[in-house]
Amino acid sequence: MLEIQRILCPIDFSDASRHALAHAVTIGQWYGSHITALHVGDPMIVLTVTPPVLFAEASDGVLAGKTSRLELEDHVGEWLAPAKSAGLQTDVIIDEGNPAARILERAASLPANLIVMGTHGRGGFERLVLGSAAEKVLRKATCPVMTVPPPTAGTSKLPFAHLLCPVDFSDSSIAALRFAFSLAQESNARLTLLHVFEWPSDEASARRVLETSEFHRRWEVETRQQLEALIPDDVRNWCTPEPKLAFGKAYQQILSVAASEHVDLIVAGVQGRNALDLMLFGSTTNQVVRQAVCPVLTLRS
């Protein structure tokens, strides 16, 4: 049984972070989690002319002498009212400094089993520059991270009715699938397992070969069997996971299935923690997180 004992939810007093907190509370109810709300004020950022995209962006959320720490704690505590009403244990942390660094440090020291944080604007991360707080947290967090689009851009519902888990048979995607099984059980959700055969560079030639050869049929049979083998018997007692196969660019197919089937959550694994991976954050996962209109939960192997 998956355990999520502690959820860390960064709060910047925006509608996006309130929406993310609602997701954290829902998950917390399933697992009996303790929810920690973290507000980070960056004294260097608040002096700039342009308001920052994340954290300390509201006038009542600035740690620059304008609001006392006790007032901030009370204000964040008010935001936690839904969690308290649900019977969950909560606490508040007020911090200063670089937002991404503080979030990562707190996630490690608590330790948190899950970070739930909001994104801003349509297209999720399309308005966030490389090196932003959210992007750094996603790349460097050692625990799973759920990014939640703002309610004006998002299409998902709570509790989750349909989950999508891309599977490429890597260790990270298998770990993501185990997480998806647990979430599907808790929310009584439909679960789709998706494997994408990604085209080589010469897509037109590859398509002709695959469509006219025995390879296509054999690949489809064998891959479907591999996906079915990943589903434990006990999972089939309470859920009917649906294996699905697709051809094309992986991120495009993931987004297409998520949109056409009205998926409420994508659960995806990210491989490795080497320098190249941290720089690129995995092209497929990066594109999915940036463009998805439903929350995306990422796990790193």
C-alpha positions as CSV (number, residue, x, y, z in Angstrom):
1,M,0.0,0.0,0.0
2,L,1.4,3.4,-1.0
3,E,2.0,5.8,1.9
4,I,1.9,9.5,1.5
5,Q,2.5,10.7,5.1
6,R,3.4,14.3,4.3
7,I,2.4,16.6,1.5
8,L,4.2,19.9,0.9
9,C,2.1,22.6,-0.7
10,P,3.9,25.9,-1.6
11,I,1.4,28.8,-1.2
12,D,1.8,32.2,-3.0
13,F,-1.8,33.4,-2.4
14,S,-2.7,33.1,-6.1
15,D,-5.8,31.3,-7.4
16,A,-3.4,28.7,-8.9
17,S,-1.9,27.8,-5.5
18,R,-5.4,27.6,-3.9
19,H,-6.4,25.2,-6.7
20,A,-3.3,23.1,-6.1
21,L,-4.1,23.1,-2.3
22,A,-7.5,21.6,-3.1
23,H,-5.8,18.7,-4.9
24,A,-3.4,18.3,-2.0
25,V,-6.4,18.1,0.4
26,T,-8.2,15.5,-1.7
27,I,-5.1,13.3,-1.9
28,G,-4.4,13.9,1.8
29,Q,-7.9,12.6,2.7
30,W,-7.2,9.3,0.8
31,Y,-3.9,8.7,2.6
32,G,-4.4,10.4,5.9
33,S,-1.6,12.8,5.0
34,H,-0.2,15.7,7.1
35,I,-0.2,18.8,4.9
36,T,2.5,21.4,5.3
37,A,1.8,24.8,3.6
38,L,5.0,26.7,2.8
39,H,5.2,30.4,1.9
40,V,8.5,31.7,0.6
41,G,9.2,35.4,0.5
42,D,12.2,36.5,-1.6
43,P,13.4,39.9,-0.4
44,M,15.5,40.3,-3.6
45,I,12.6,39.6,-5.9
46,V,10.1,41.9,-4.4
47,L,12.3,44.9,-5.2
48,T,12.0,44.4,-8.9
49,V,9.6,46.4,-11.1
50,T,7.9,43.4,-12.7
51,P,5.9,41.2,-10.2
52,P,7.5,37.7,-10.0
53,V,5.6,34.8,-11.6
54,L,5.8,32.6,-8.5
55,F,5.9,33.1,-4.8
56,A,5.7,36.3,-2.9
57,E,3.8,37.8,-5.8
58,A,0.9,39.2,-3.6
59,S,1.3,42.2,-1.4
60,D,0.1,40.2,1.6
61,G,2.7,37.5,0.9
62,V,5.9,39.5,1.1
63,L,8.6,39.1,3.7
64,A,10.1,42.5,3.3
65,G,8.9,44.2,6.5
66,K,5.4,45.0,5.2
67,T,3.8,42.0,6.9
68,S,4.8,40.3,10.1
69,R,5.6,36.7,10.2
70,L,2.8,36.0,12.6
71,E,0.3,37.7,10.3
72,L,1.6,35.6,7.4
73,E,1.3,32.4,9.5
74,D,-2.3,33.3,10.3
75,H,-3.1,34.1,6.7
76,V,-1.6,30.8,5.4
77,G,-3.4,29.0,8.2
78,E,-6.7,30.4,7.0
79,W,-5.9,28.9,3.6
80,L,-5.6,25.5,5.3
81,A,-9.2,25.6,6.6
82,P,-10.4,23.0,4.1
83,A,-7.7,20.6,5.2
84,K,-8.6,21.1,8.8
85,S,-12.3,20.6,8.1
86,A,-11.4,17.3,6.5
87,G,-9.7,16.2,9.7
88,L,-6.1,16.4,8.4
89,Q,-3.2,17.5,10.4
90,T,-1.6,20.7,9.1
91,D,1.2,23.1,9.8
92,V,2.6,26.3,8.3
93,I,6.2,27.2,7.4
94,I,7.1,30.8,6.6
95,D,10.5,31.1,4.9
96,E,12.8,33.6,3.1
97,G,15.2,33.2,0.2
98,N,15.3,31.6,-3.1
99,P,11.9,29.9,-3.6
100,A,13.0,26.8,-5.4
101,A,15.9,26.2,-2.9
102,R,13.6,26.6,0.1
103,I,11.0,24.3,-1.3
104,L,13.6,21.6,-2.1
105,E,15.2,22.0,1.3
106,R,11.9,21.7,3.2
107,A,10.8,18.8,1.1
108,A,14.0,16.9,2.0
109,S,14.0,17.9,5.7
110,L,10.4,17.1,6.5
111,P,10.6,14.7,4.6
112,A,7.7,15.2,2.1
113,N,6.4,12.2,0.2
114,L,4.7,14.5,-2.4
115,I,5.0,18.2,-3.5
116,V,1.8,19.7,-4.9
117,M,2.2,23.1,-6.5
118,G,0.3,25.3,-9.0
119,T,1.3,26.6,-12.3
120,H,0.3,29.9,-13.9
121,G,-1.2,30.8,-17.2
122,R,-2.5,28.8,-20.1
123,G,-0.2,26.1,-21.3
124,G,1.1,25.5,-17.8
125,F,4.8,26.3,-18.0
126,E,4.8,28.2,-21.3
127,R,5.0,31.5,-19.4
128,L,7.7,30.3,-17.1
129,V,11.3,31.0,-18.1
130,L,14.0,28.4,-17.8
131,G,15.4,28.5,-14.3
132,S,12.1,29.5,-12.7
133,A,11.2,28.2,-9.2
134,A,8.7,25.6,-10.4
135,E,11.0,24.3,-13.2
136,K,13.9,23.8,-10.7
137,V,11.6,22.0,-8.3
138,L,10.5,19.6,-11.0
139,R,14.0,18.9,-12.1
140,K,15.6,18.5,-8.7
141,A,13.0,17.2,-6.3
142,T,13.7,13.7,-5.0
143,C,10.1,13.0,-4.1
144,P,7.1,13.0,-6.6
145,V,5.8,16.4,-7.7
146,M,2.3,17.2,-8.9
147,T,1.9,20.4,-10.9
148,V,-1.7,21.7,-11.1
149,P,-2.8,24.2,-13.8
150,P,-5.0,27.1,-12.7
151,P,-8.7,26.5,-12.6
152,T,-9.3,28.8,-15.6
153,A,-7.0,26.7,-17.8
154,G,-7.4,23.2,-16.3
155,T,-10.0,20.6,-17.3
156,S,-9.6,18.0,-14.5
157,K,-12.1,17.1,-11.8
158,L,-11.8,16.1,-8.2
159,P,-11.8,13.3,-7.2
160,F,-9.9,12.0,-10.2
161,A,-12.2,9.9,-12.5
162,H,-9.6,8.9,-15.2
163,L,-5.9,8.5,-14.9
164,L,-3.3,8.2,-17.7
165,C,0.1,6.6,-17.1
166,P,2.6,6.5,-20.0
167,V,4.7,3.4,-19.9
168,D,8.0,2.9,-21.7
169,F,9.0,-0.1,-19.5
170,S,11.8,1.9,-17.8
171,D,12.2,1.7,-14.0
172,S,10.8,5.2,-13.6
173,S,7.7,4.4,-15.6
174,I,7.1,1.2,-13.7
175,A,7.3,3.2,-10.4
176,A,4.9,5.7,-11.8
177,L,2.5,2.9,-12.7
178,R,2.5,1.6,-9.1
179,F,1.7,5.1,-7.9
180,A,-1.1,5.3,-10.5
181,F,-2.5,2.0,-9.3
182,S,-2.7,3.3,-5.8
183,L,-4.4,6.6,-6.8
184,A,-6.9,4.8,-9.0
185,Q,-7.8,2.5,-6.1
186,E,-8.3,5.4,-3.7
187,S,-10.4,7.4,-6.2
188,N,-12.1,4.5,-7.8
189,A,-10.8,5.8,-11.1
190,R,-10.5,4.5,-14.6
191,L,-6.8,3.9,-15.5
192,T,-5.2,3.9,-19.0
193,L,-1.7,2.5,-19.6
194,L,-0.2,4.1,-22.8
195,H,2.8,2.9,-24.7
196,V,4.0,5.0,-27.6
197,F,6.2,3.7,-30.4
198,E,8.2,6.8,-31.3
199,W,8.9,7.3,-35.0
200,P,12.5,7.4,-36.2
201,S,13.7,10.6,-37.9
202,D,12.3,9.4,-41.3
203,E,8.7,9.3,-40.1
204,A,7.2,8.8,-43.6
205,S,9.3,5.8,-44.4
206,A,8.9,4.3,-41.0
207,R,5.1,4.6,-41.2
208,R,5.1,2.8,-44.6
209,V,7.2,0.0,-43.3
210,L,5.1,-0.5,-40.1
211,E,1.8,-0.4,-41.9
212,T,2.7,-2.9,-44.6
213,S,4.8,-5.4,-42.6
214,E,4.3,-8.2,-40.2
215,F,6.3,-6.1,-37.7
216,H,3.3,-3.9,-36.9
217,R,1.0,-6.8,-36.0
218,R,3.7,-8.6,-34.0
219,W,4.7,-5.5,-32.1
220,E,1.1,-4.7,-31.2
221,V,0.5,-8.2,-29.9
222,E,3.8,-8.4,-27.9
223,T,3.5,-4.9,-26.5
224,R,0.0,-5.4,-25.3
225,Q,1.0,-8.6,-23.6
226,Q,3.9,-6.7,-21.9
227,L,1.5,-4.1,-20.6
228,E,-1.0,-6.7,-19.4
229,A,1.8,-8.4,-17.5
230,L,2.4,-5.2,-15.5
231,I,-1.1,-5.3,-14.0
232,P,-1.2,-7.4,-10.8
233,D,-4.1,-9.7,-10.3
234,D,-5.3,-7.9,-7.1
235,V,-5.5,-4.6,-9.1
236,R,-8.0,-6.3,-11.5
237,N,-10.2,-7.0,-8.5
238,W,-11.1,-3.3,-8.1
239,C,-10.1,-1.8,-11.4
240,T,-10.1,-2.5,-15.2
241,P,-6.9,-1.0,-16.5
242,E,-6.9,-0.3,-20.2
243,P,-3.7,-0.8,-22.2
244,K,-3.5,1.5,-25.2
245,L,-0.9,1.6,-28.0
246,A,0.0,4.6,-30.2
247,F,2.6,5.6,-32.8
248,G,4.2,9.0,-33.2
249,K,5.9,11.5,-31.0
250,A,5.5,10.4,-27.4
251,Y,4.5,13.7,-25.9
252,Q,2.1,14.5,-28.7
253,Q,0.3,11.1,-28.2
254,I,0.2,11.5,-24.4
255,L,-1.4,14.9,-24.7
256,S,-3.7,13.7,-27.5
257,V,-5.0,10.8,-25.4
258,A,-5.3,13.0,-22.3
259,A,-7.4,15.5,-24.2
260,S,-9.6,13.1,-26.1
261,E,-10.4,10.9,-23.1
262,H,-10.8,13.8,-20.7
263,V,-8.0,12.6,-18.4
264,D,-8.0,14.1,-14.9
265,L,-4.3,13.3,-14.0
266,I,-1.2,12.1,-15.9
267,V,1.2,10.1,-13.8
268,A,4.7,9.9,-15.5
269,G,8.1,8.7,-14.7
270,V,11.3,10.6,-15.4
271,Q,14.6,8.8,-15.9
272,G,17.9,9.6,-14.3
273,R,19.4,12.4,-12.4
274,N,22.6,13.1,-14.4
275,A,23.7,16.5,-15.7
276,L,22.1,16.2,-19.1
277,D,18.8,15.0,-17.7
278,L,18.7,17.9,-15.2
279,M,19.4,20.3,-18.0
280,L,16.8,19.0,-20.4
281,F,14.3,17.5,-17.9
282,G,13.5,14.8,-20.4
283,S,12.0,16.2,-23.6
284,T,8.8,14.1,-23.4
285,T,8.0,14.9,-19.8
286,N,9.0,18.5,-20.2
287,Q,6.6,19.0,-23.1
288,V,3.8,17.1,-21.3
289,V,4.1,19.3,-18.2
290,R,4.3,22.5,-20.2
291,Q,1.2,21.8,-22.4
292,A,-1.1,19.5,-20.3
293,V,-4.4,21.1,-19.1
294,C,-4.7,18.5,-16.4
295,P,-2.4,18.0,-13.4
296,V,0.8,16.0,-14.1
297,L,2.5,13.9,-11.4
298,T,6.1,13.2,-12.1
299,L,8.3,10.6,-10.4
300,R,12.1,10.4,-10.9
301,S,14.0,7.1,-10.8
